[in-house]
Amino acid sequence: MIIINGSLAGNKNGQWKGGKHKNSLGYTIVCIPYNSPFTSMRKGGHDNCILEHRFVMANYLSRCLEPWEIVHHINGKKNDNRIENLEIVSNSKHLTITKLMKRIKELEEENRKLKCSLISEHSLNVNSY
């Protein structure tokens, strides 16, 4: 039994929800055992939780990740933490990828609006005969 600050910890606590939750940015956070070799990867604080995609990559590499190593989701889905969807990239490459993905989303939205506009314009022209 693990007791922290007078409370039961982990799956012994009545508030336990499986050791996973989403943070405010949409990334999955996982709780790891207090004796895990990956505890040095924690972001700080007293909890034993780390970002799941970093944990998956660290397990795959069998080593802790350095703070400057960025784990990128190839398909852009923050909750797809399969190893085949993850890659380590430099900060500059990650910034470039992020900017390009944002621009792609903007262009897709613009394209969708143009298609809707063309469809409604076409139906107006067809109905006026």
C-alpha positions as a printed Julia matrix, in Angstrom:
129×3 Matrix{Float64}:
   0.0    0.0     0.0
   1.34   3.45   -0.98
   0.36   6.41    1.17
   1.2    9.98    0.08
   0.31  12.95    2.3
  -1.92  10.67    4.37
  -3.99   9.41    1.39
  -4.02   6.13   -0.45
  -2.23   6.44   -3.81
  -2.68   4.75   -7.16
  -5.32   2.08   -7.64
  -5.88   1.93   -3.85
  -7.4    5.43   -3.92
 -11.17   5.72   -4.37
 -10.64   8.42   -7.02
  -8.5    6.08   -9.22
  -9.56   6.19  -12.89
  -7.12   3.74  -14.44
  -3.99   5.86  -14.34
  -4.71   7.8   -17.55
  -6.25  11.18  -18.22
  -6.13  13.97  -20.79
  -4.44  17.28  -20.1
  -5.79  20.66  -21.21
  -3.92  20.37  -24.54
  -5.5   17.01  -25.39
  -2.47  14.82  -24.68
  -2.85  11.6   -22.71
  -1.07  11.54  -19.36
  -0.17   8.2   -17.76
   0.76   7.39  -14.18
   3.85   5.27  -13.79
   5.05   3.28  -10.79
   7.16   5.21   -8.27
  10.06   2.82   -8.88
   9.91   3.1   -12.7
  13.19   3.82  -14.52
  11.32   6.63  -16.33
  10.47   8.75  -13.26
  13.17  11.26  -14.26
  10.96  12.16  -17.25
   8.23  13.61  -15.02
   7.39  17.26  -15.65
   7.7   18.09  -11.98
   5.36  18.2    -9.09
   4.67  15.34   -6.72
   2.66  13.1    -9.05
   4.19  10.26  -11.0
   2.62  11.05  -14.36
   4.2   11.68  -17.76
   2.98  12.29  -21.3
   2.01   8.93  -22.78
   3.64   9.5   -26.17
   6.98  10.24  -24.48
   6.56   7.16  -22.28
   5.83   4.96  -25.32
   8.92   6.27  -27.14
  11.12   5.85  -24.04
   9.93   2.25  -23.64
  10.63   1.6   -27.33
  14.16   3.02  -27.06
  14.71   1.41  -23.63
  15.99   4.7   -22.22
  14.78   7.96  -20.74
  14.23  10.77  -23.21
  16.17  13.98  -22.9
  14.02  17.07  -22.23
  14.99  18.54  -25.64
  13.85  15.4   -27.55
  10.45  16.13  -29.05
   8.14  13.21  -29.8
   5.93  14.13  -32.77
   2.62  12.48  -33.7
   3.03  11.79  -37.44
  -0.71  11.79  -38.21
  -1.34  14.83  -35.98
  -3.66  12.93  -33.62
  -2.55  13.59  -30.05
  -4.26  10.48  -28.72
  -2.71   8.06  -31.28
   0.3    6.91  -29.28
   1.19   3.82  -31.32
   4.96   3.66  -31.83
   4.52   3.64  -35.63
   2.83   7.05  -35.31
   5.64   8.58  -33.25
   9.01  10.03  -34.2
  11.66  12.08  -32.45
  12.26  15.42  -34.16
  14.25  18.56  -33.51
  12.54  21.65  -32.17
  12.93  23.51  -35.49
  11.5   20.58  -37.49
   8.59  20.31  -35.07
   7.82  24.04  -35.42
   7.91  23.7   -39.22
   5.62  20.64  -39.15
   3.21  22.41  -36.8
   3.04  25.5   -39.05
   2.5   23.36  -42.16
  -0.26  21.32  -40.5
  -2.01  24.51  -39.38
  -1.82  25.89  -42.93
  -3.17  22.63  -44.37
  -6.18  22.84  -42.03
  -6.77  26.46  -43.08
  -6.63  25.51  -46.78
  -8.94  22.52  -46.25
 -11.48  24.8   -44.55
 -11.18  27.37  -47.36
 -11.64  24.59  -49.92
 -14.74  23.31  -48.09
 -16.27  26.8   -48.06
 -15.56  27.28  -51.77
 -17.19  23.94  -52.61
 -20.27  24.87  -50.58
 -20.41  28.23  -52.32
 -20.14  26.62  -55.77
 -22.83  24.07  -54.96
 -25.28  26.7   -53.7
 -24.5   28.97  -56.7
 -25.07  26.06  -59.07
 -28.41  25.18  -57.47
 -29.54  28.8   -57.77
 -28.67  28.8   -61.47
 -30.46  25.48  -62.07
 -33.58  26.63  -60.23
 -33.82  29.88  -62.18
 -34.66  28.07  -65.46
